[in-house]
């Protein structure tokens, strides 16, 4: 036997500040809105499509590397090391 529930007065989690905070803490991520140059977004989307991934994940990784103080040269060196080690 199935129960019927009335959701007509239900609220979305995003409309309840306490639930928004709990979701952010549980996921380890926070939803933000930011503006980026069209060319930057297009570049990330193109790379993600070519690699078969998500442009948002790629942008997050780029920001993580920047926050860690990694330069492009550091990333290139590490990539070359990994490739040489595999070969």
C-alpha positions as CSV (number, residue, x, y, z in Angstrom):
1,X,0.0,0.0,0.0
2,X,1.4,3.4,-1.0
3,X,0.9,6.5,1.1
4,X,0.1,9.8,-0.5
5,X,2.1,12.8,0.6
6,X,1.1,16.4,0.2
7,X,4.2,18.5,-0.9
8,X,2.2,21.6,-1.8
9,X,3.7,23.6,1.1
10,X,7.2,22.1,0.9
11,X,10.2,24.3,0.7
12,X,13.4,23.7,-1.3
13,X,16.5,23.1,0.7
14,X,18.2,26.1,-0.9
15,X,15.5,28.3,0.7
16,X,16.3,27.1,4.3
17,X,19.6,28.6,5.5
18,X,20.3,25.9,8.0
19,X,20.0,23.2,5.3
20,X,22.1,25.2,2.9
21,X,24.9,25.3,5.6
22,X,24.6,21.6,6.3
23,X,24.8,20.7,2.6
24,X,27.9,22.9,2.2
25,X,29.6,21.3,5.2
26,X,28.7,17.8,4.0
27,X,29.9,18.2,0.5
28,X,33.0,20.2,1.2
29,X,32.0,22.7,-1.5
30,X,30.1,26.0,-1.5
31,X,27.9,27.2,-4.4
32,X,29.0,30.6,-5.6
33,X,28.2,32.9,-8.5
34,X,31.1,34.5,-10.3
35,X,31.7,36.2,-13.5
36,X,34.5,35.1,-15.8
37,X,35.6,36.2,-19.2
38,X,33.8,34.5,-22.1
39,X,37.1,33.4,-23.6
40,X,38.2,31.8,-20.3
41,X,35.0,29.9,-20.0
42,X,35.1,28.8,-23.6
43,X,38.7,27.5,-23.2
44,X,37.7,25.4,-20.1
45,X,34.6,24.1,-21.9
46,X,36.6,23.1,-25.0
47,X,39.3,21.4,-22.9
48,X,36.7,19.5,-20.9
49,X,34.9,18.4,-24.0
50,X,38.1,17.1,-25.5
51,X,39.1,15.3,-22.3
52,X,35.6,14.0,-21.6
53,X,35.4,15.8,-18.3
54,X,33.6,18.7,-16.6
55,X,34.7,22.3,-17.1
56,X,33.7,23.1,-13.6
57,X,36.0,20.4,-12.2
58,X,38.8,21.6,-14.4
59,X,38.3,25.2,-13.2
60,X,38.2,24.0,-9.6
61,X,41.5,22.2,-10.0
62,X,43.1,25.2,-11.6
63,X,42.0,27.3,-8.7
64,X,43.2,24.7,-6.2
65,X,46.6,24.7,-7.9
66,X,46.8,28.5,-7.8
67,X,45.8,28.6,-4.1
68,X,48.5,26.1,-3.4
69,X,51.0,28.4,-5.0
70,X,51.7,26.2,-8.0
71,X,52.8,27.9,-11.2
72,X,52.3,26.6,-14.7
73,X,56.0,25.7,-14.7
74,X,55.5,23.5,-11.6
75,X,52.5,21.7,-13.2
76,X,54.5,21.1,-16.4
77,X,57.5,19.8,-14.5
78,X,55.3,17.4,-12.5
79,X,53.5,16.2,-15.7
80,X,56.8,15.5,-17.4
81,X,58.1,13.6,-14.4
82,X,55.0,11.5,-14.4
83,X,55.2,10.8,-18.1
84,X,58.9,9.9,-17.9
85,X,58.2,7.6,-14.9
86,X,55.5,5.8,-16.8
87,X,57.6,5.3,-19.9
